């Protein structure tokens, strides 16, 4: 399931690194909402989840309102930690994927995440996880 569409379309996502997208946007002291950029990135799953802060919920709601994706704030309640070349990223993940990740993945496993970049909050880039692949499905 992908925010803003009826079905997941993997062709929408181009291969990239989270780092490349994060570094291509200016570091700001305030939030920045962006039209989404869809990418697929190879990362290591840590098995760690946490609830979203109020700031992240607000950012998702502002983005959803700006780009007419009203269901988005309801889909994201937690974020997952992943590592890309040793760099930690916490990313909101669609709630329907949380149980699947916990059941199917082992900490340290390499996976491919399909994410959309929706802007920045102070101190970090905002990526929303819409899908993941693992166990030989990552090329």
Secondary structure by P-SEA (a helix, b strand, c coil): cccccccccccccccccaaaaaaacccccbbbbccbbbbbbbbbbccbbbbbcaaaaaaaaaaaaaaccccccccccbbbbbbcccbbbbbbccccaaaaaaacccccbbbbbbbbbccccccbbbbbbcccccccccc
